[in-house]
Amino acid sequence: MLILENLNTLSEQHMLELSRTNLGDRLSMCRLLQKAGLTPVVKYDIPLDCLQQTIQENGPAIASIRGHVVIVDEVTESFVRIRDLITDGKLM
């Protein structure tokens, strides 16, 4: 998703690096995103309503839940839409 949303601004090398990178730790992911010219936003322990606002302002979030990493696309009052690599990237 990051690659598609930034297709016009990423070099081919950065697209390859991002597409071949696993979700690593926070520091390594921030470095990789910055190297590609993107600006990661790091927040800790934020309430769901703040997470939704952050997603609306900055795009999908990479969230760690008890050590498991998922991508959060949307938060509403009734559900949280995530992508989980364990489910082959299918929406849950």
N, C-alpha and C positions, 0 to 999 in steps of 0.2 A: 504494500500500500504506500509506504513512504516513497518507493521508487516511482510508482505511477503518478503520485501527486506532485512529484518534483522532476518529472521527466525532462522538462525544458531547461532545468538549471544544473542537473547532474552530468558530470562527464561520464563517458563510457566506462572508464576505470573505476570510478566511484560506484556506478551502478553494479558492476561486477562484484566489487568488494562487499557492498551491502547485501546483494542477493545470495552471496556464498557464506555469509556470516551467521553463526548461530547467535542466540540472544545473550551470550556471555554475561559478565558482571556489569554493574552500573558504570563503573569507571571506564572499562574498555568500550562499552557501547557509546558512551558520551564522546569519547575520543574519536571513534569511527564516524559518528554523525557530524561532529565538528569538522573533521578532515574533509568530509563530503560537502561542507558549506551549509549544513543544516544547524539549527539551534535547538539542542535538547532542553527541555524544561524539567527540572528535577524537583519533585515535591514528596513529602513523606506523610503517611498517616492522615490523608485528607478525607473529609466526609464525602459521601457519594454526590451530593449536590454540587460541591466544589469540583469534584472530578468531572462531572458533566460540563460545567462551565469551562474548565481547562481544555477538555476535548473539543468543545465548540470553538475555542479561541486558537488552539494549537494543533488540532488533529488527533488521531488515535494515540492512546496511552499504552506504554509497556508497563504492566503492573506485576508485582511479585506478591503472590498469595501463599504464605507459609513455605517459601522457597520454590514454589512453582511459578513460572512466568507465563502470562497470557497477554494478548493484545485486547484492550478495551476500546470498542468502537462507539458505544452509546450507553448512556445511563438514563433511565426514566424512573418514574415512581413505581412501576410494576416489574421492570426487568433490567438486566445488564447484558448487553450484547458483547460477546467476547469471541476471539479467535484463539484456538488452542492447538498447538502443534501436535499434541497427543492424538487429536482427532483429525489429523492431516489437514489442519487449517480450516476445517468446516466451521461455519457459524454455529454457535450454541445458543 
